[in-house]
Amino acid sequence: MKRKLIWSAQLLVVVLCALALKVYYSTATPDELRWILAPTTALVELLSGRSFTFESYAGYMSSDHRFVIAVSCAGVNFADGVLDAWAAAVVA
């Protein structure tokens, strides 16, 4: 019984963390997500050879204004999915 209670508490913490991340991400601006957009931009610059600059409320924009790395490209949903899968494996 005690083990099931501990498992339930851990699962609740994971679910609450995932929900908090979703709420934060869904209401965040590009300025607030710059911490995760910057590594994505660095990788895109490395692979594409293009240069990007940060523009408030838009994200990172290529110098020729053809590409934008916006909030939807941040990868927070992917990171949340990975965290959830990892936590489920650890808790189980």
N, C-alpha and C positions, 0 to 999 in steps of 0.2 A: 504494500500500500504506500509506504514512504517513497519507494522508488518511482511509482506512478505520479505522486505529487511533485517530486523534483522534476520529472520529465515534463509534466504539464506547466510548471513554472518556467522552465527553460524555453519551452515552446511559446509561451505567452510573451516572454521577453523578446524573442526573435521576431514574432509577429508585430509587436509594438514598434520595434526598431525599423522593420521594413515599412510599416505604415508611416512612421515619422519621416523616413527618407523619401517616400513617395509624395507626402504633403509638401515637404521642403522643395523637392525638385519641381513639382507641378506649379509652384508659385514663384520660383526663383527667376531672377532676370539673368541675362548673360553676364552682367557685372558680378553677381553673386556666385555664378558657376564658373568663373574664370579659372579657379583652381583645378578644375577637371577639363576644361576646354583647352587650356594651354598645352598639356602633354599630347592631346589629340592633334592639335595644330602642329606641334613640333614634328610629330610622326608624318603627317600629311606633307609638310614642307620638305622633309627628308626624302620621302618617296616620290613626290611629284616635281620637286625642283622649283616650285612656286613660292612666293613670299606672301605672307598674310599679316595684316595689321588688325589690332583690336579696335572695334567701334562699339561704343556703348549702345545698349539696347538692340544690337544686331548680332554680335559675336565677332568672330575673326573673318575678315573679308580679304579675298585675294587682291593683289595690286591692280589687276585688270577688271575687278568687280564682277567676275563671272562665277565665282564660287564663294559660298558662305559656310563657315562652320558654326552652326547655331546651337541653341540649347538642345534641340532634338538630336544632335550628333554627340552629345556629351557622354553617352554610354552609362548614364546612371541607372537606367532600367536594366541593362545587362549586368552591371555590378550588383544591383539589388537581387537579381535572379541567381547570380553566383553565390552571393552571401546566403540567400535562402536555401539553396541546394547544399551548401557546405554545412550550414547550421542543422539542417534536417539529417544529414549523414552523421554529424557529431552527436546530436541528441538521441538519435535512434539506437 
